[in-house]
Amino acid sequence: MTFHIVTLFPGAFDSYLGESILKRAIEDGKIKVKIYNPRDFATDKWARVDQKPYGGGPGMVIQALPVARAIEKAKKACGKVATKIVFFSPSGRRFDTAYAKTAAKKYKHVIFVCGRYEGIDARVKKMFRMEDISVGPFVLTGGELPAMIMIDSMARQIEGVLGNFDSREEERIASPDSYTRPEVVLYKKKKYRVPKVLLSGNHRLIDEWRQGRSNP
């Protein structure tokens, strides 16, 4: 699966994609990540991509054409296979694990369009078929964090990305609380113990306990 990211800030992805599971997935060829900076498609010598909004208001708006050219280049890299284009918006469809599973099965390429400032000129959404997506009921300063969230969630649905595909919490009975050795932790003269059921060896009771913790 290949993720294409249209962003003014490519460096925002370096740390997260350069660590742990996603780094290994990229090195092993399980996923690919390609980045397109609208500044590279600007036509003036200053590579400017933002202007004041029509109708007035604070902040700046990213111009349509540099973003459109970046998306077009990403689409060409996708070839003729089914491709999903995601436009991040607080008013968009709420992203969840079910969406990640469906997208990972259906698409080989996903293009993320990351806005900044007061957003991207809305005419871009008329130029391409894309879907407005929100990762939560809050407003962020840009689409880079939502893109990372979606990449992480979708990538884990691809077999081989996780060391053990069955370790996905969404596919098994999992508790939000986990414990490991030692059995008793002493902190500031107080003992903190592992719940007895986890030491019982009774997997039915353990699953019931985990189910109860995940659905309080």
Secondary structure, 3 states (H helix, E strand, C coil): CEEEEECCCHHHHHHHHCCHHHHHHHHCCCCEEEEECHHHHCCCCCCCCEECCCCCCCCCEECHHHHHHHHHHHHHHHCCCCEEEEEEEEEEEECCHHHHHHHHHHCCEEEEECCECCCECCCHHHHCCCEEEECCCCCCCECHHHHHHHHHHHHCCCCCCCCCHHHCHHHCCCCCCCCCCCCEEEECCEEEECCHHHHCCCHHHHHHHHHHHHCC
